[in-house]
Amino acid sequence: MAEFATRGEPIAPGLIRSLYLGGGTPSKLGGDGVENLVSRLIDRLNVDNSRGLTPTPEITIEANPEDVDLASARRWVETGVNRVSLGVQSFDESVLAWMHREHGAEAPGQAVRNLREVGIEDVSIDLIFALPEVLRRDWDRDLDLALALSPTHISLYGLTVEPRTPLGRWAERGTVSPALEDRYEVEYLRAHDRLRASGFDHYEVSNFSQPGRRAVHNSAYWSGAAYLGLGPGAHGFDGRRRRWNPDAYVEWLRRVEAGSDPVEGSEELTAENRVAEEVYLGLRTDRGLTVRQNELKTVTSWIEQGWGSLQDSVLRLTALGWLRLDSLATTLTALRSRS
């Protein structure tokens, strides 16, 4: 709450629809810690925002499966948590060991059973695909086991090699070879087909939900809504300006303890930024993007290649098109900026 006290700007106009505890491992706080944090946040929001929270806000906590015991889950429910995002990643023991995950293959199932026992039905599962071939991960098996838990939401993330990370160093040394692009595509499309056949809506590049269970919090990011971020590395947006905090915990804490706003940087969106965001955010969801007359020729070529569909002048990318999202959005942004 110390950072909250330093922030002078209003949170956002209107009622606040969601709280999200994540970007780390808040489940490590246990039942007491999460209850204390959520309770204080809600109290502060209702004081600092004249209209406070909606009557039934979405309150999500990111959790590791091994942290979801019955005692902690009960405390979370008592404080208002009604949605949990589980960092499962895989059900393969060798993959989990390679990723240095603390939970075993059985932990996600027990976590989901504990959550359902205390009344939390809205459970999202994170899975990683396109792992190195050497791991011999069975992607279909992981999808089967995830679906068997009847989650309301599934998020998929392709493993990417980033510099200055353990995986990046292993790749540089040749210890591990990242997945080839064609396997990345095959596994992504396989998940799309399997999850759609199981009744899930593929409503955003990486996200699937059962009908009526789309993530309120993440959907706000993709619609350009205002949001407040607190903590190391947190980002915020007030509708005009983006801001971010330092990533390093020690530096963030030093600024907060000094009673100053820990902002590391900020930028006001230019007209060009707004064009780029409108295109990118529209294309990355099934909401789609309204296409202008001078863009039809370009868009028609994409549709012919199976990358999208056009209905009532709204372009919606297919799963195949989402694999090319960055390139397609860049092309359309450049075209729109010149007109």
C-alpha positions in Angstrom: 0.0 0.0 0.0 3.0 2.3 0.4 3.2 2.8 -3.4 -0.5 3.4 -3.6 -0.1 6.3 -1.2 2.4 8.0 -3.4 0.2 8.0 -6.5 -1.7 11.2 -7.1 -3.5 10.4 -10.3 -7.0 9.0 -10.4 -7.2 5.3 -11.0 -9.6 5.3 -13.8 -13.1 6.7 -14.6 -16.0 4.7 -13.5 -16.3 1.5 -11.6 -13.3 -0.9 -11.3 -14.2 -4.2 -12.8 -11.2 -6.4 -11.8 -8.2 -6.9 -9.5 -5.4 -9.1 -10.7 -2.6 -10.3 -8.4 0.2 -11.6 -10.6 3.3 -10.9 -12.5 5.1 -13.0 -9.9 3.9 -15.7 -7.5 1.4 -14.1 -5.1 0.2 -17.6 -4.0 3.5 -17.8 -2.1 2.0 -15.3 0.4 -0.3 -18.1 1.6 -3.8 -17.7 2.9 -3.1 -14.9 5.4 -0.9 -12.9 3.1 -3.3 -12.9 0.2 -6.2 -12.1 2.4 -4.3 -9.2 3.9 -3.3 -7.8 0.5 -6.7 -8.1 -1.2 -8.5 -6.7 1.8 -6.3 -3.7 2.0 -6.5 -3.1 -1.8 -10.3 -3.2 -1.7 -10.5 -0.9 1.2 -8.1 1.6 -0.4 -9.9 1.5 -3.8 -13.2 2.2 -2.2 -11.7 5.2 -0.4 -9.6 6.6 -3.2 -12.1 6.1 -6.0 -15.5 7.8 -5.5 -17.4 4.9 -7.1 -15.1 2.0 -6.0 -15.5 -1.6 -7.3 -18.3 -3.1 -9.2 -20.7 -5.2 -7.1 -19.0 -8.4 -8.4 -15.5 -7.6 -9.6 -13.3 -10.3 -11.1 -10.6 -10.9 -8.5 -7.8 -13.2 -9.9 -4.7 -14.6 -8.3 -1.9 -16.3 -10.2 -0.9 -19.4 -8.3 1.6 -22.3 -8.5 -0.3 -25.6 -8.2 1.8 -26.6 -5.2 0.6 -23.5 -3.3 -3.2 -24.3 -3.6 -3.9 -26.2 -0.4 -7.5 -26.2 1.0 -6.6 -23.8 3.9 -5.2 -21.2 1.6 -7.9 -21.5 -1.0 -10.6 -21.0 1.7 -8.9 -17.8 2.9 -8.7 -16.5 -0.7 -12.5 -17.1 -1.1 -13.2 -15.3 2.1 -11.4 -12.2 0.9 -13.2 -12.1 -2.4 -10.9 -14.1 -4.8 -13.2 -15.7 -7.4 -10.7 -16.7 -10.2 -7.4 -18.5 -10.1 -4.8 -18.7 -12.9 -2.7 -21.8 -12.5 0.8 -21.9 -13.8 0.7 -25.6 -14.9 2.9 -25.3 -18.0 3.0 -29.1 -18.5 1.9 -32.4 -17.0 5.2 -34.1 -18.0 7.5 -34.8 -15.1 10.7 -34.5 -17.2 9.5 -31.2 -18.6 8.7 -29.8 -15.2 12.1 -30.8 -13.9 13.8 -29.2 -16.9 11.8 -26.0 -16.2 12.7 -26.2 -12.5 9.1 -26.2 -11.5 8.4 -27.2 -7.9 5.2 -29.1 -8.6 4.9 -32.6 -10.0 2.5 -33.9 -12.6 -0.3 -34.7 -10.1 -0.3 -31.3 -8.4 -2.5 -29.4 -10.9 -5.3 -31.9 -10.5 -5.2 -31.6 -6.7 -5.1 -27.8 -7.0 -8.2 -27.7 -9.2 -10.1 -30.1 -6.8 -9.2 -27.9 -3.8 -10.4 -24.8 -5.6 -13.7 -26.4 -6.6 -14.2 -27.7 -3.1 -14.1 -24.1 -1.7 -16.3 -22.7 -4.5 -13.9 -21.3 -7.0 -15.2 -22.5 -10.4 -13.4 -20.0 -12.6 -10.0 -21.7 -13.1 -7.5 -20.8 -15.9 -4.6 -23.1 -16.9 -1.4 -21.9 -18.4 0.4 -24.2 -20.8 3.7 -23.7 -22.7 4.2 -25.2 -26.2 7.0 -25.5 -28.7 9.5 -26.9 -26.3 12.9 -28.2 -27.4 12.7 -31.4 -29.3 15.1 -33.1 -26.9 12.4 -33.1 -24.2 10.1 -35.3 -26.3 7.1 -33.7 -24.8 3.7 -35.2 -25.9 1.7 -32.0 -26.7 -1.6 -34.0 -27.3 -1.2 -35.7 -23.9 -0.8 -32.3 -22.1 -3.9 -31.0 -23.9 -5.9 -34.1 -22.9 -4.9 -33.8 -19.2 -5.7 -30.1 -19.2 -9.1 -30.6 -20.7 -9.8 -33.4 -18.2 -9.7 -30.8 -15.4 -12.6 -28.9 -17.0 -11.0 -25.5 -16.7 -13.0 -22.4 -17.7 -10.0 -20.8 -19.5 -6.7 -21.9 -21.0 -3.8 -19.7 -22.0 -1.1 -20.9 -24.3 2.4 -19.5 -24.6 5.1 -20.5 -27.1 8.5 -20.9 -25.6 10.9 -18.2 -27.0 14.6 -17.9 -26.6 15.5 -14.6 -24.9 19.1 -13.3 -24.5 20.6 -13.3 -21.0 18.3 -16.1 -19.8 19.3 -19.7 -19.0 17.6 -20.9 -22.1 19.3 -18.2 -24.2 22.7 -19.3 -22.9 22.0 -23.0 -23.5 21.0 -22.2 -27.0 24.2 -20.2 -27.6 26.3 -23.1 -26.4 24.3 -25.6 -28.5 23.1 -27.5 -25.4 19.5 -27.0 -26.4 17.9 -26.3 -29.8 14.7 -24.3 -29.7 11.7 -25.7 -31.5 11.6 -25.1 -35.2 9.1 -22.6 -36.6 7.1 -25.3 -38.4 6.6 -27.2 -35.1 5.6 -24.0 -33.3 2.9 -23.6 -36.0 1.8 -27.2 -35.8 1.4 -27.3 -32.1 -0.4 -23.9 -32.0 -2.9 -25.0 -34.7 -3.3 -28.4 -33.0 -4.3 -26.7 -29.8 -6.6 -24.4 -31.7 -8.4 -27.3 -33.3 -8.5 -29.4 -30.1 -9.8 -26.7 -27.8 -12.4 -25.4 -30.3 -13.7 -28.9 -30.7 -14.0 -29.1 -26.9 -16.3 -26.0 -26.8 -13.7 -23.3 -26.1 -13.8 -19.9 -27.8 -10.4 -18.9 -29.2 -11.0 -15.2 -28.5 -7.4 -13.8 -28.4 -4.1 -14.9 -29.9 -3.1 -16.9 -26.8 -6.4 -17.3 -24.9 -9.3 -19.7 -25.0 -12.4 -19.7 -22.8 -15.6 -21.5 -22.3 -18.6 -19.4 -23.3 -19.1 -16.5 -20.9 -15.7 -17.0 -19.2 -13.4 -14.6 -21.0 -10.9 -13.0 -18.7 -12.3 -9.6 -17.7 -8.9 -8.3 -16.7 -6.9 -9.3 -19.7 -9.7 -8.2 -22.1 -9.4 -4.7 -20.7 -5.8 -4.5 -21.9 -6.9 -5.6 -25.4 -9.7 -3.0 -25.5 -7.5 0.0 -24.5 -9.1 0.5 -21.1 -7.3 2.4 -18.3 -5.6 0.4 -15.6 -3.4 0.9 -12.5 -0.3 -1.2 -11.9 1.5 -1.5 -8.6 4.8 -3.2 -7.8 8.2 -3.8 -9.4 8.0 -3.8 -13.2 4.3 -2.9 -13.1 2.8 -0.9 -16.0 -0.2 1.5 -15.9 -2.3 3.4 -18.4 -4.7 6.2 -17.8 -6.2 6.4 -21.3 -3.6 8.9 -22.6 -0.3 8.0 -21.0 1.6 4.8 -20.2 3.9 4.5 -17.3 6.1 1.8 -15.8 8.0 1.1 -12.6 11.6 -0.2 -12.3 12.0 -3.9 -12.7 14.4 -4.3 -9.9 12.7 -4.9 -6.5 15.5 -3.2 -4.5 15.2 0.0 -6.6 11.4 0.0 -6.5 11.4 -0.5 -2.7 14.0 2.3 -2.2 11.8 4.8 -4.0 8.7 3.7 -2.2 10.3 3.8 1.2 11.5 7.3 0.4 7.8 8.3 -0.1 8.2 9.0 -3.8 6.3 7.7 -6.8 8.5 4.8 -8.1 7.8 5.6 -11.8 10.7 4.7 -14.0 9.4 6.2 -17.2 6.3 7.3 -19.1 5.1 8.2 -22.5 2.1 9.9 -23.9 0.5 8.2 -26.9 1.0 10.1 -30.2 -1.4 10.0 -33.1 0.9 7.3 -34.7 0.9 5.3 -31.5 -2.9 5.3 -31.4 -3.1 4.1 -35.0 -0.7 1.2 -34.3 -2.5 0.2 -31.1 -5.9 0.4 -32.8 -4.7 -2.0 -35.5 -2.8 -4.3 -33.2 -5.4 -4.6 -30.5 -8.2 -5.1 -33.1 -6.4 -7.9 -34.9 -5.3 -9.8 -31.9 -8.8 -10.5 -30.7 -11.9 -12.0 -32.3 -13.5 -8.6 -32.1 -11.6 -7.8 -35.3 -10.8 -4.5 -37.0 -13.0 -2.4 -39.3 -11.2 -2.1 -42.6 -11.1 1.0 -44.7 -11.8 1.1 -48.5 -8.2 1.7 -49.4 -7.1 -1.4 -47.3 -9.3 -3.9 -49.1 -6.8 -5.0 -51.7 -4.2 -5.8 -49.1 -6.7 -7.5 -46.8 -8.2 -9.6 -49.7 -4.8 -11.2 -50.4 -4.6 -12.2 -46.7 -8.0 -13.8 -46.9 -7.0 -15.7 -50.0 -4.1 -17.2 -48.0 -6.3 -18.2 -45.1 -5.1 -15.6 -42.7 -8.4 -13.9 -42.1 -12.1 -13.4 -42.9 -14.0 -10.3 -43.8 -17.6 -9.7 -42.8 -19.5 -6.4 -42.8 -16.1 -4.7 -43.3 -14.6 -6.2 -40.2 -11.4 -8.2 -40.5 -10.9 -11.1 -38.1 -7.7 -13.1 -38.3 -7.8 -16.9 -38.3 -5.5 -19.0 -36.1 -3.1 -19.1 -39.1 -3.3 -15.4 -39.3 -2.5 -14.9 -35.6 0.7 -16.7 -36.2 1.6 -13.8 -38.4 0.1 -11.1 -36.3 3.1 -8.8 -35.9 3.8 -8.8 -39.6 0.2 -8.2 -40.6 -0.3 -5.5 -38.0 2.8 -3.7 -39.1 1.8 -3.8 -42.8 -1.7 -2.5 -42.1 -0.5 0.2 -39.7 2.0 1.5 -42.3 -0.8 1.6 -44.9 -3.2 3.3 -42.5 -0.6 5.9 -41.4 0.0 7.0 -45.0 -3.7 7.6 -45.7 
